[in-house]
């Protein structure tokens, strides 16, 4: 059509979704699902059940606030508390009204935006419709969240609660909240729409599932959004792809424990070590959209969002008959999309469960330094059943002296092992993430069960230690993951070499060797990593990504551990006939993932042969650091001060 502008047409449709809201104040709202309107809490009201007047076109409707964020009790700030959002339900909604498409991604800086609402600038009409062109600026921190800055346009009274359209994504990305300064073009602030996840969870799920189902059957917004993205004939835009899959996800049943279930699903497909999102994930859509926001996986690997959809269809294969059709349709679309990417084999393996390896259950305990005082320590524990099922045992402790921290750790381990879910056929794993100064503690001999005092932690469970320093330094993770992969399929006894840190094994030389040989991944240390010179070699191995190390607890290099200089590092030429030789022999046929079990056997053998004081299992320590068994990094709360703004009333 000559002169047709898809952006202008989408702006017109956006205006048709706009409503006037009269509640705590007068402002704007917009339809997000049939009969459901989103606005600001300071416009509609901050309590569920409050009556609200809504006008769409020339018709007035009665409505109620069904969910809203509370106002701040501290009114020292001119702005209402984050997120300042409300959901309003019309009691007798009109038929056929349109709804906006919600885009949970924040606009990139400099993106062109459109906000619609009302203005009283024209005195002849107290609530005249208004459209304003804006640009996405930076972000301004407010307690509990960040606001999107709107620049290069005027945010007037009456726009508050109105939708903000991102032209590049063809979706509503934010809700107008406040002006920076009235009667100027200094712009203002908006709340990102993903903050809807911070209001009532059940209301949010109702809104988002109704929203996605609506757009699956009503193509008005989709048709224009596809034109905005201006792709060649036959191509499918990322937006259209996502809208299609989100519509399918909305038809699926949800878990009774949705918060935990969605967190687990996210971790199941994200790269190891990926932190959980800051916002709670309350619906399948949230998992999908959070995964699309991550850095893409390596070439040849399934996109995270497709892997998630494949996992869902596998898990819901026995769903009730009323949803089995939706599950089948999602499965078909996953197969089609992966086939178009040349990844059909990968998705079929995942659908069969082959792409999701079974994991042994474990309890992961962590001791970390206090940020304020490194002589004090925080303690926390988790139950790990798979990379997507990690449950914290309790909140992290306050800062404690080391001895008190270790006592607390022993208590937590005793509590959590009872809940771990292991069995005689599938013995549980105890993983302790520790700073270097704690690695040589005699954890294996801890007696956690007074009623059976002959039980020790290292003989009853597969006990390993892991280095805190590496887990807290993401820059070290790539080398760590590579060396772990290089151990796959190898017999550890053949890969094991000796490092003592002396003579030619100075730090720079060891570092150069590790740089040149990514296959070096299993070390027998000639002494404790707390004692020099082994401590220096241990640091190089740690930062180089070595995932497996063995040593005798409390030992120091020197006769009879290591009697003379050796190569870099020592293998068969190492003159020590003891620890390295015994370790290599005992682990000669052991694959990487079975080493913790073999070391547990070794500890029990040492107890059986108690008269043999030189038994290798008597004081053996195993550092076994599987990068896929990481605890989620806890997001930090924003600490920046709130920038003042004038609320729009």
C-alpha positions as CSV (number, residue, x, y, z in Angstrom):
1,X,0.0,0.0,0.0
2,X,1.4,3.4,-1.1
3,X,2.4,5.5,1.9
4,X,1.7,2.7,4.5
5,X,3.9,2.8,7.6
6,X,3.8,-0.3,9.8
7,X,5.2,1.6,12.8
8,X,2.4,4.2,12.4
9,X,-0.2,1.5,12.1
10,X,1.2,-0.2,15.3
11,X,1.1,3.2,17.1
12,X,-2.6,3.5,16.1
13,X,-3.3,0.0,17.5
14,X,-1.4,0.9,20.7
15,X,-3.7,3.9,21.1
16,X,-6.7,1.6,20.6
17,X,-5.5,-0.4,23.6
18,X,-5.2,2.7,25.8
19,X,-7.8,3.4,28.5
20,X,-8.4,6.3,30.9
21,X,-8.1,5.2,34.6
22,X,-9.8,7.0,37.5
23,X,-8.7,5.6,40.8
24,X,-6.4,7.0,43.4
25,X,-5.6,9.6,40.7
26,X,-6.4,10.1,37.1
27,X,-4.0,8.6,34.5
28,X,-3.6,5.9,31.8
29,X,-3.8,2.2,31.6
30,X,-3.8,-0.3,28.7
31,X,-5.3,-3.7,27.9
32,X,-2.9,-6.6,28.2
33,X,-5.5,-9.4,28.1
34,X,-9.3,-9.7,27.7
35,X,-10.8,-7.5,30.4
36,X,-7.4,-6.9,32.2
37,X,-5.7,-3.5,32.3
38,X,-2.2,-2.6,33.6
39,X,-1.5,0.8,35.1
40,X,0.6,2.4,37.8
41,X,-0.4,1.7,41.4
42,X,-0.3,5.4,42.2
43,X,-3.0,5.9,39.5
44,X,-5.3,2.9,40.1
45,X,-4.7,2.3,43.8
46,X,-2.3,0.3,46.0
47,X,-4.8,-2.2,47.5
48,X,-6.6,-5.1,45.9
49,X,-10.4,-4.7,45.9
50,X,-10.4,-0.9,45.4
51,X,-13.1,0.3,42.8
52,X,-11.7,1.9,39.7
53,X,-13.4,3.7,36.8
54,X,-12.1,2.8,33.3
55,X,-13.0,4.6,30.0
56,X,-12.3,3.0,26.7
57,X,-13.4,5.1,23.7
58,X,-16.6,6.8,24.7
59,X,-17.8,4.1,27.1
60,X,-17.3,3.9,30.9
61,X,-16.7,0.6,32.7
62,X,-16.7,-0.4,36.4
63,X,-13.5,-2.2,37.5
64,X,-11.6,-3.4,40.5
65,X,-7.9,-3.4,41.4
66,X,-7.0,-7.2,41.6
67,X,-3.3,-6.7,42.4
68,X,-1.0,-3.8,43.1
69,X,2.4,-3.1,44.6
70,X,2.3,-1.3,47.9
71,X,3.3,2.3,48.3
72,X,6.5,3.2,50.3
73,X,5.9,4.0,53.9
74,X,8.9,6.4,53.7
75,X,7.6,9.4,51.7
76,X,11.0,11.2,51.7
77,X,11.1,10.2,48.1
78,X,8.8,11.9,45.6
79,X,8.4,8.6,43.7
80,X,6.2,5.7,44.7
81,X,8.0,2.5,45.6
82,X,9.2,0.2,42.9
83,X,7.5,-1.3,40.9
84,X,4.5,1.0,41.2
85,X,2.3,-1.3,39.1
86,X,-1.3,-2.4,39.3
87,X,-3.6,-4.8,37.5
88,X,-7.3,-3.8,37.0
89,X,-10.1,-6.1,36.0
90,X,-13.2,-4.8,34.2
91,X,-16.4,-6.3,35.7
92,X,-18.2,-6.3,32.3
93,X,-15.5,-5.8,29.6
94,X,-16.3,-5.0,26.0
95,X,-16.1,-7.6,23.4
96,X,-13.3,-7.5,20.8
97,X,-11.0,-5.0,22.3
98,X,-7.3,-5.3,21.3
99,X,-4.4,-6.0,23.6
100,X,-0.8,-4.9,23.5
101,X,2.1,-7.4,23.1
102,X,4.3,-7.4,26.2
103,X,8.0,-7.5,25.5
104,X,10.0,-8.4,28.7
105,X,13.3,-7.2,27.2
106,X,14.4,-3.7,28.2
107,X,15.0,-1.3,25.3
108,X,18.5,-0.8,24.2
109,X,19.9,2.7,24.8
110,X,18.9,5.0,22.0
111,X,15.9,2.9,20.8
112,X,13.0,4.9,19.4
113,X,9.9,4.7,21.7
114,X,6.3,5.8,21.7
115,X,4.3,6.4,24.8
116,X,0.5,7.1,24.7
117,X,-1.8,8.4,27.4
118,X,-3.8,11.6,28.1
119,X,-3.1,15.2,28.8
120,X,-5.0,18.2,30.2
121,X,-2.8,20.7,28.2
122,X,-5.8,21.5,26.0
123,X,-8.2,23.0,28.6
124,X,-11.2,22.3,26.4
125,X,-10.7,18.6,27.2
126,X,-9.5,17.5,30.6
127,X,-8.3,14.1,29.3
128,X,-7.3,14.6,25.6
129,X,-5.5,11.6,24.1
130,X,-1.7,12.1,23.5
131,X,1.0,10.3,21.7
132,X,4.7,11.3,22.5
133,X,7.9,10.2,20.7
134,X,10.8,9.4,23.1
135,X,14.2,7.8,23.2
136,X,15.5,5.2,25.6
137,X,18.1,6.6,27.8
138,X,20.0,4.8,30.6
139,X,18.7,3.3,33.8
140,X,18.1,4.9,37.2
141,X,18.2,2.7,40.4
142,X,15.3,2.8,42.7
143,X,15.0,0.5,45.8
144,X,14.3,-3.0,44.6
145,X,14.6,-2.2,40.9
146,X,15.8,-0.1,38.0
147,X,13.7,2.4,36.0
148,X,14.0,3.0,32.3
149,X,14.9,6.6,31.5
150,X,12.8,8.2,28.8
151,X,14.5,11.2,27.1
152,X,14.0,13.7,24.3
153,X,10.3,14.3,24.9
154,X,7.8,15.7,27.4
155,X,6.2,13.4,30.0
156,X,3.1,15.3,31.1
157,X,0.5,14.6,33.9
158,X,-1.9,12.0,32.5
159,X,0.7,9.8,30.8
160,X,1.4,8.0,34.0
161,X,0.4,4.3,33.7
162,X,0.6,4.5,29.9
163,X,2.3,1.9,27.6
164,X,5.8,2.5,26.1
165,X,6.2,0.9,22.7
166,X,9.7,-0.1,21.6
167,X,9.8,0.3,17.8
168,X,12.7,-2.1,17.2
169,X,11.0,-4.9,19.1
170,X,7.4,-4.1,18.2
171,X,6.3,-4.7,21.8
172,X,5.4,-2.7,24.9
173,X,8.5,-2.8,27.1
174,X,7.6,-0.4,29.9
175,X,4.9,1.6,31.8
176,X,5.3,5.4,32.2
177,X,5.8,6.2,35.8
178,X,7.1,9.8,36.4
179,X,8.3,13.0,34.8
180,X,11.7,14.5,35.4
181,X,10.4,18.0,35.2
182,X,6.9,19.2,34.1
183,X,6.5,21.3,30.9
184,X,9.9,20.4,29.6
185,X,11.3,17.9,27.1
186,X,13.6,16.4,29.8
187,X,11.5,13.2,29.7
188,X,11.0,11.0,32.7
189,X,11.0,7.4,34.0
190,X,9.2,4.1,33.2
191,X,8.9,0.8,34.9
192,X,10.0,-2.2,32.8
193,X,7.1,-4.6,32.2
194,X,9.0,-7.6,33.6
195,X,8.5,-6.0,37.0
196,X,4.9,-7.3,36.8
197,X,6.5,-10.4,38.2
198,X,6.9,-8.6,41.5
199,X,3.2,-8.2,42.2
200,X,0.7,-11.0,43.2
201,X,2.1,-14.3,41.6
202,X,-1.3,-15.8,40.9
203,X,-2.6,-12.6,39.3
204,X,0.5,-12.4,37.2
205,X,0.2,-15.9,36.0
206,X,-3.5,-15.3,35.0
207,X,-2.5,-12.1,33.2
208,X,0.4,-13.5,31.3
209,X,-1.3,-16.8,30.3
210,X,-4.4,-14.9,29.1
211,X,-2.2,-12.4,27.2
212,X,-0.3,-15.2,25.4
213,X,-3.5,-17.1,24.6
214,X,-5.2,-13.9,23.3
215,X,-2.3,-13.2,20.8
216,X,-2.3,-16.8,19.7
217,X,-5.8,-16.4,18.4
218,X,-5.9,-12.7,17.6
219,X,-3.4,-11.7,14.9
220,X,-3.9,-7.9,14.8
221,X,-0.7,-7.1,16.7
222,X,1.4,-9.9,15.2
223,X,0.6,-8.9,11.6
224,X,1.9,-5.4,12.2
225,X,4.8,-6.5,14.3
226,X,6.0,-8.7,11.5
227,X,5.8,-5.8,9.1
228,X,7.8,-3.6,11.4
229,X,10.7,-6.0,11.4
230,X,10.8,-5.8,7.6
231,X,12.2,-9.2,6.8
232,X,12.3,-10.8,3.3
233,X,9.4,-12.9,2.1
234,X,9.5,-16.3,3.7
235,X,11.7,-15.3,6.6
236,X,10.5,-15.6,10.2
237,X,11.5,-12.8,12.6
238,X,12.8,-13.6,16.1
239,X,9.8,-11.7,17.5
240,X,7.4,-13.9,15.5
241,X,9.2,-17.0,16.4
242,X,9.1,-16.1,20.1
243,X,5.4,-15.1,20.0
244,X,4.5,-18.4,18.4
245,X,6.3,-20.4,21.1
246,X,5.0,-18.3,23.9
247,X,1.5,-18.9,22.7
248,X,2.1,-22.7,22.8
249,X,3.7,-22.5,26.3
250,X,0.6,-20.6,27.6
251,X,-1.5,-23.7,26.8
252,X,0.6,-26.0,29.0
253,X,-0.2,-27.0,32.6
254,X,2.0,-25.4,35.3
255,X,3.7,-26.9,38.3
256,X,2.2,-26.8,41.8
257,X,5.6,-25.5,43.0
258,X,6.0,-23.1,40.1
259,X,8.7,-20.9,41.5
260,X,11.1,-23.7,42.3
261,X,10.0,-25.6,39.1
262,X,10.8,-22.7,36.8
263,X,14.1,-22.0,38.5
264,X,15.0,-25.7,38.1
265,X,14.0,-25.6,34.4
266,X,16.1,-22.5,33.8
267,X,19.2,-24.0,35.4
268,X,18.7,-27.3,33.4
269,X,19.5,-25.6,30.1
270,X,21.5,-22.5,30.9
271,X,25.3,-22.8,30.8
272,X,26.9,-24.1,34.0
273,X,27.3,-21.4,36.6
274,X,24.6,-19.1,35.1
275,X,23.0,-17.1,38.0
276,X,19.3,-17.2,38.5
277,X,17.5,-14.1,37.2
278,X,16.8,-11.3,39.6
279,X,13.1,-11.5,39.1
280,X,11.2,-14.6,40.2
281,X,10.2,-16.9,37.3
282,X,6.4,-17.6,37.8
283,X,5.3,-18.9,34.4
284,X,6.8,-20.9,31.5
285,X,7.0,-17.6,29.6
286,X,9.4,-16.2,32.2
287,X,11.9,-19.1,31.8
288,X,11.7,-18.7,28.0
289,X,12.3,-15.0,27.9
290,X,15.1,-15.1,30.5
291,X,16.9,-17.8,28.4
292,X,16.6,-15.7,25.2
293,X,18.3,-12.9,27.1
294,X,21.5,-15.0,27.8
295,X,24.6,-15.0,25.6
296,X,23.8,-17.7,22.9
297,X,25.4,-21.1,23.3
298,X,28.2,-22.3,21.1
299,X,27.7,-23.2,17.5
300,X,26.2,-26.6,17.1
301,X,24.4,-26.5,20.5
302,X,20.6,-26.1,20.9
303,X,19.4,-22.6,21.6
304,X,18.5,-22.5,25.3
305,X,14.9,-21.7,24.7
306,X,14.5,-24.7,22.4
307,X,16.2,-27.0,24.9
308,X,13.7,-25.7,27.5
309,X,10.7,-26.4,25.3
310,X,12.1,-29.9,24.5
311,X,12.5,-30.6,28.3
312,X,8.9,-29.4,28.9
313,X,7.5,-31.7,26.2
314,X,9.4,-34.7,27.6
315,X,8.3,-34.0,31.2
316,X,4.7,-33.5,30.2
317,X,4.5,-36.5,27.9
318,X,1.9,-38.0,30.3
319,X,-0.1,-34.8,30.7
320,X,-4.0,-35.0,31.0
321,X,-5.9,-35.4,27.8
322,X,-7.1,-31.8,27.8
323,X,-3.5,-30.5,27.4
324,X,-2.0,-33.4,25.5
325,X,-2.7,-31.7,22.2
326,X,-0.8,-28.6,23.2
327,X,2.1,-30.7,24.4
328,X,2.2,-32.5,21.0
329,X,2.0,-29.3,19.1
330,X,4.9,-27.8,21.1
331,X,7.0,-31.0,20.4
332,X,6.3,-30.7,16.7
333,X,7.3,-27.1,16.6
334,X,10.5,-27.8,18.5
335,X,11.4,-30.5,16.0
336,X,10.6,-28.2,13.0
337,X,12.6,-25.3,14.5
338,X,15.6,-27.4,15.4
339,X,15.5,-29.1,12.0
340,X,15.7,-25.7,10.3
341,X,18.8,-25.0,12.3
342,X,20.4,-28.3,11.4
343,X,20.1,-29.5,15.0
344,X,17.5,-32.2,14.6
345,X,19.6,-34.9,16.1
346,X,20.4,-32.8,19.2
347,X,16.8,-32.0,19.9
348,X,15.7,-35.7,19.4
349,X,18.3,-36.8,21.9
350,X,17.0,-34.2,24.4
351,X,13.5,-35.2,23.8
352,X,14.5,-38.8,24.6
353,X,16.3,-37.7,27.7
354,X,19.8,-38.4,26.3
355,X,20.7,-34.8,26.4
356,X,20.0,-34.5,30.1
357,X,22.6,-36.8,31.9
358,X,21.6,-38.2,35.3
359,X,23.4,-36.7,38.2
360,X,24.1,-38.2,41.6
361,X,22.5,-36.3,44.5
362,X,24.7,-34.3,46.8
363,X,24.9,-31.8,49.6
364,X,27.1,-28.8,48.8
365,X,28.4,-26.9,51.7
366,X,30.2,-23.5,51.2
367,X,32.4,-21.6,53.6
368,X,33.4,-18.1,52.3
369,X,35.1,-15.1,53.7
370,X,33.2,-12.1,55.0
371,X,33.6,-9.2,52.6
372,X,34.2,-6.9,55.6
373,X,36.5,-9.0,57.6
374,X,38.4,-11.9,56.0
375,X,39.1,-13.5,59.4
376,X,35.3,-14.2,59.6
377,X,33.3,-16.6,57.5
378,X,29.8,-17.2,56.1
379,X,28.3,-20.7,55.8
380,X,25.6,-22.1,53.6
381,X,24.4,-25.5,52.3
382,X,22.4,-26.7,49.3
383,X,20.9,-30.0,48.2
384,X,21.9,-30.8,44.6
385,X,19.8,-33.3,42.6
386,X,20.6,-32.0,39.2
387,X,21.9,-28.8,37.6
388,X,18.2,-27.7,37.5
389,X,17.2,-28.9,41.0
390,X,19.3,-27.1,43.6
391,X,17.6,-26.3,46.9
392,X,19.1,-24.1,49.6
393,X,19.1,-25.8,53.0
394,X,19.0,-22.5,54.9
395,X,19.9,-18.9,54.5
396,X,23.5,-18.0,54.6
397,X,24.9,-17.5,58.1
398,X,26.1,-14.3,59.6
399,X,29.9,-13.8,59.8
400,X,31.5,-16.2,62.2
401,X,35.0,-17.1,63.4
402,X,36.4,-20.1,61.5
403,X,35.9,-22.7,64.3
404,X,32.3,-21.6,64.8
405,X,31.8,-21.6,61.0
406,X,33.0,-25.2,60.8
407,X,30.8,-26.3,63.7
408,X,27.8,-24.8,61.8
409,X,28.9,-26.5,58.6
410,X,28.9,-29.9,60.4
411,X,25.4,-29.3,61.7
412,X,24.1,-28.3,58.3
413,X,25.7,-31.4,56.7
414,X,24.1,-33.6,59.2
415,X,20.7,-32.1,58.6
416,X,20.9,-32.0,54.8
417,X,22.3,-35.5,54.2
418,X,19.1,-36.9,55.7
419,X,17.2,-35.0,52.9
420,X,19.6,-35.7,50.1
421,X,17.8,-38.7,48.6
422,X,20.7,-41.1,48.2
423,X,20.4,-44.9,48.4
424,X,22.8,-47.8,49.0
425,X,22.8,-48.2,45.2
426,X,23.3,-44.5,44.6
427,X,25.6,-43.2,47.3
428,X,25.4,-39.5,47.9
429,X,28.2,-37.0,47.4
430,X,29.4,-34.4,49.9
431,X,30.9,-31.3,48.1
432,X,32.7,-28.7,50.2
433,X,33.5,-25.4,48.5
434,X,36.3,-23.9,50.7
435,X,39.0,-21.3,50.8
436,X,42.5,-22.6,50.5
437,X,43.3,-22.2,54.2
438,X,40.5,-24.6,55.1
439,X,41.1,-27.4,52.5
440,X,43.3,-29.5,54.8
441,X,40.7,-29.7,57.6
442,X,40.1,-33.4,58.5
443,X,36.5,-33.4,57.1
444,X,36.8,-37.1,56.3
445,X,36.9,-38.0,60.0
446,X,34.0,-35.8,61.1
447,X,31.5,-37.7,63.2
448,X,28.2,-36.0,62.5
449,X,25.9,-38.7,64.0
450,X,26.4,-39.1,67.8
451,X,24.0,-42.1,67.9
452,X,26.4,-44.0,65.5
453,X,29.8,-42.7,66.6
454,X,31.7,-45.1,64.4
455,X,30.3,-43.4,61.2
456,X,32.7,-40.9,59.7
457,X,31.8,-38.5,56.9
458,X,34.5,-39.6,54.5
459,X,33.8,-43.3,54.9
460,X,30.0,-43.1,54.7
461,X,29.8,-40.6,51.8
462,X,31.9,-39.7,48.7
463,X,33.5,-36.6,50.1
464,X,35.3,-34.0,47.9
465,X,36.6,-30.5,48.4
466,X,36.3,-27.7,45.8
467,X,38.2,-24.4,45.6
468,X,36.2,-21.3,46.6
469,X,38.5,-19.0,44.8
470,X,37.7,-20.4,41.4
471,X,34.0,-20.5,41.9
472,X,34.1,-16.7,42.7
473,X,36.2,-15.8,39.7
474,X,34.2,-16.2,36.4
475,X,37.3,-15.4,34.3
476,X,38.8,-18.8,35.4
477,X,35.8,-20.8,34.3
478,X,36.6,-21.4,30.6
479,X,39.9,-23.1,31.3
480,X,38.3,-25.1,34.1
481,X,35.5,-26.4,31.8
482,X,38.0,-27.3,29.0
483,X,40.3,-29.3,31.3
484,X,37.3,-31.1,32.8
485,X,36.1,-32.1,29.3
486,X,39.6,-33.3,28.5
487,X,39.4,-35.8,31.3
488,X,36.2,-37.3,29.9
489,X,36.7,-40.9,28.8
490,X,40.2,-41.2,30.3
491,X,41.4,-43.4,33.0
492,X,42.5,-41.1,35.8
493,X,45.4,-43.2,36.9
494,X,47.1,-42.7,33.5
495,X,46.4,-38.9,33.5
496,X,47.7,-38.4,37.1
497,X,51.0,-36.5,37.4
498,X,53.0,-35.2,40.3
499,X,53.5,-31.5,41.2
500,X,55.7,-30.4,44.1
501,X,56.4,-26.7,43.3
502,X,60.2,-27.0,43.7
503,X,63.2,-26.3,41.4
504,X,62.1,-26.2,37.8
505,X,58.4,-26.1,38.9
506,X,58.5,-22.4,39.7
507,X,55.2,-20.6,39.2
508,X,56.0,-19.0,35.8
509,X,57.3,-22.3,34.4
510,X,54.3,-24.3,35.6
511,X,51.9,-21.6,34.2
512,X,53.7,-21.9,30.8
513,X,53.3,-25.7,30.8
514,X,49.6,-25.5,31.7
515,X,49.2,-23.0,28.9
516,X,50.7,-25.3,26.4
517,X,49.0,-28.5,27.6
518,X,45.3,-28.4,28.2
519,X,45.4,-32.2,28.8
520,X,47.0,-31.7,32.2
521,X,43.9,-32.1,34.4
522,X,44.7,-34.5,37.2
523,X,47.5,-33.8,39.8
524,X,49.0,-35.6,42.7
525,X,50.4,-32.8,45.0
526,X,53.5,-33.6,46.9
527,X,52.1,-32.1,50.0
528,X,49.3,-30.0,51.4
529,X,48.3,-26.9,49.4
530,X,48.6,-24.9,52.6
531,X,52.4,-25.4,52.7
532,X,55.0,-23.9,50.5
533,X,56.3,-24.6,47.9
534,X,53.3,-26.8,47.1
535,X,51.0,-23.8,47.9
536,X,52.6,-21.9,45.0
537,X,52.1,-24.8,42.6
538,X,48.5,-25.2,43.8
539,X,47.7,-21.6,43.0
540,X,49.0,-22.0,39.4
541,X,47.0,-25.2,38.9
542,X,43.9,-23.6,40.4
543,X,44.0,-20.5,38.1
544,X,44.9,-22.8,35.1
545,X,41.7,-24.7,35.6
546,X,43.0,-28.1,36.8
547,X,39.8,-29.8,38.1
548,X,41.2,-32.8,40.0
549,X,44.0,-33.0,42.6
550,X,45.0,-35.5,45.3
551,X,47.3,-35.1,48.3
552,X,48.0,-36.4,51.8
553,X,46.4,-34.2,54.4
554,X,49.0,-32.4,56.5
555,X,52.0,-33.6,54.5
556,X,54.9,-31.4,53.4
557,X,57.2,-32.0,50.4
558,X,60.5,-33.7,51.3
559,X,61.6,-37.1,52.3
560,X,59.9,-39.5,52.1
561,X,57.2,-37.7,50.0
562,X,59.5,-36.5,47.3
563,X,63.2,-37.1,47.6
564,X,64.8,-35.2,44.6
565,X,64.0,-32.8,41.8
566,X,61.8,-34.0,39.0
567,X,60.3,-32.8,35.7
568,X,57.6,-30.4,35.1
569,X,55.5,-32.1,36.3
570,X,56.6,-35.6,37.3
571,X,55.1,-38.8,35.9
572,X,56.9,-42.1,35.8
573,X,60.2,-40.3,36.3
574,X,59.1,-39.0,39.7
575,X,61.4,-40.6,42.3
576,X,58.7,-40.9,45.0
577,X,57.7,-44.6,45.2
578,X,54.8,-43.8,47.5
579,X,51.8,-41.5,47.1
580,X,51.9,-41.0,43.3
581,X,52.6,-44.6,42.5
582,X,49.9,-45.9,44.8
583,X,47.4,-43.3,43.6
584,X,48.0,-44.1,39.9
585,X,47.8,-47.8,40.6
586,X,44.5,-47.5,42.6
587,X,42.9,-45.3,40.0
588,X,44.4,-47.1,37.0
589,X,41.0,-48.1,35.5
590,X,38.8,-45.3,37.1
591,X,37.0,-42.9,34.8
592,X,36.7,-39.2,35.9
593,X,33.2,-39.3,37.3
594,X,33.9,-42.4,39.5
595,X,36.9,-41.0,41.3
596,X,34.9,-39.8,44.4
597,X,33.5,-43.3,44.8
598,X,37.0,-44.9,44.5
599,X,38.4,-42.6,47.1
600,X,35.6,-43.5,49.5
601,X,36.6,-47.1,49.0
602,X,40.2,-46.2,49.7
603,X,39.3,-44.5,53.0
604,X,37.3,-47.6,54.1
605,X,40.2,-49.9,53.1
606,X,42.5,-47.8,55.2
607,X,40.2,-48.3,58.2
608,X,40.0,-52.1,57.6
609,X,43.8,-52.3,57.4
610,X,44.3,-49.9,60.4
611,X,47.6,-51.5,61.3
612,X,49.1,-50.2,58.0
613,X,50.0,-46.6,59.0
614,X,51.3,-45.8,55.6
615,X,48.0,-46.7,53.8
616,X,47.3,-44.1,51.1
617,X,43.7,-43.9,52.1
618,X,44.4,-42.8,55.7
619,X,44.8,-39.1,55.1
620,X,43.9,-38.7,51.4
621,X,42.2,-35.5,50.2
622,X,40.4,-35.3,46.9
623,X,39.7,-32.0,45.1
624,X,37.2,-32.9,42.5
625,X,35.6,-29.9,40.8
626,X,32.9,-30.7,38.3
627,X,31.9,-27.3,36.6
628,X,28.4,-28.6,35.9
629,X,27.7,-28.9,39.7
630,X,27.8,-25.2,40.4
631,X,25.6,-23.4,42.8
632,X,23.8,-20.3,41.4
633,X,25.5,-17.0,42.0
634,X,23.2,-14.9,44.2
635,X,22.4,-11.6,42.5
636,X,23.4,-8.5,44.4
637,X,20.7,-5.9,45.2
638,X,21.3,-2.5,43.5
639,X,23.0,-0.1,45.8
640,X,22.8,3.1,43.8
641,X,20.7,6.0,45.2
642,X,17.4,6.8,43.7
643,X,17.3,9.7,41.4
644,X,14.6,12.1,42.4
645,X,11.7,12.8,40.0
646,X,8.3,14.4,40.0
647,X,5.5,11.9,40.1
648,X,2.8,12.2,37.5
649,X,-0.6,12.5,39.2
